[in-house]
Amino acid sequence: MSDPGVPAPQPPTPLVEIRDERLGAVRLLVKRDDLVHSDIVGNKWRKLRHLLADARERRARRLLTFGGAYSNHVRAVAAAGRLHGFETVGVIRGEERPFNDGLARAVGDGMHLHYLDRATYRRKHDPDVIEALQGAFGDFYLIPEGGSTVHAVAGCAELVDEIAEPFDVIACPVGTGGTLAGIVSGLPPGSRALGVSALRGASSLETDVHDLLVRSRGRDPGNWAIDHRFHSGGFARSTPELARFVDAFRARHALRLERVYVAKMMFGVYAAVASGEIVPGATVVAVITGRDDAVAS
Ligand SMILES: *Cc1c(COP(=O)(O)O)cnc(C)c1O
């Protein structure tokens, strides 16, 4: 990953203390993974790093992946393709609509978009659907929706290795669970991980994270949990309470929380402190897995 002209990634990302009297005797550190790379942001860079190396080793020329119209993952794969010399195909759930910013950027990065109706999309990993895609686009290196593979687990474990201070709890947002699985697999003894789901009713997430841990490390250490109470109405939804929290956090700490995932995670961390689920005296690391569009542009 050292092509000339490719912006350099900047791990280790900073670990910054947040001083806030609302946290009482809990010490909160944020891991600024939103700063890890200018074009492939946050956990998407962590998740794609080893996968891109694998694709290159296998001499793949084309990456194909899946996602909804608002998928940060699809956008990250498009940027990675541009930077690392792969053709990219984004298979998008649903009917073709006017581009939103994310899809416009993916196309700007050279991604070819292909739309699948929702019924076919649900069967996207079935052999007949894959064969039809190969017929249309030729051979490709397949990246599953959300990119949560064993390579993603390895990449996300590295962010934990960068944390030089002892901590009790590490929190991250959860979409498909690859980031959480990676963090769990990198945990030092005595620490636990807390995932906050950004989706409503995502009841298979625990199984997904468990399976991913077993597939990549051979075992699930079990020192993790997912909190499902802070989705604020569902994926990409918000509430006035969450919006006020984001505004207040920005005013106090000059840090603008990405709204789809990071804001819900931080809200969940503050709630866990308020309820005593995170005990006074504990040190918590909250992983800032991404940043808002407006800041990213
Ligand atoms: C994609 C994304 C997530 C979700 O990561 P998973 O590994 O799918 O759980 C979390 N935060 C941000 C900012 C993201 O873009």
The ligand as a MOL file (V3000), in Angstrom:
LIG
                    3D

  0  0  0     0  0            999 V3000
M  V30 BEGIN CTAB
M  V30 COUNTS 15 15 0 0 0
M  V30 BEGIN ATOM
M  V30 1 C -19.5970 1.3960 8.7850 0
M  V30 2 C -19.4810 2.1190 10.0690 0
M  V30 3 C -19.6600 1.4720 11.3090 0
M  V30 4 C -20.1090 0.0410 11.4230 0
M  V30 5 O -19.0690 -0.8720 11.3940 0
M  V30 6 P -19.3440 -2.4440 11.4100 0
M  V30 7 O -18.0140 -3.0490 11.3470 0
M  V30 8 O -20.1740 -2.7560 10.1780 0
M  V30 9 O -20.1110 -2.7750 12.6440 0
M  V30 10 C -19.4310 2.2020 12.4710 0
M  V30 11 N -19.0880 3.5160 12.4110 0
M  V30 12 C -18.9380 4.1730 11.2500 0
M  V30 13 C -18.5820 5.6050 11.2720 0
M  V30 14 C -19.1330 3.4930 10.0370 0
M  V30 15 O -19.0010 4.1600 8.8720 0
M  V30 END ATOM
M  V30 BEGIN BOND
M  V30 1 1 1 2
M  V30 2 1 2 3
M  V30 3 2 2 14
M  V30 4 1 3 4
M  V30 5 2 3 10
M  V30 6 1 4 5
M  V30 7 1 5 6
M  V30 8 2 6 7
M  V30 9 1 6 8
M  V30 10 1 6 9
M  V30 11 1 10 11
M  V30 12 2 11 12
M  V30 13 1 12 13
M  V30 14 1 12 14
M  V30 15 1 14 15
M  V30 END BOND
M  V30 END CTAB
M  END
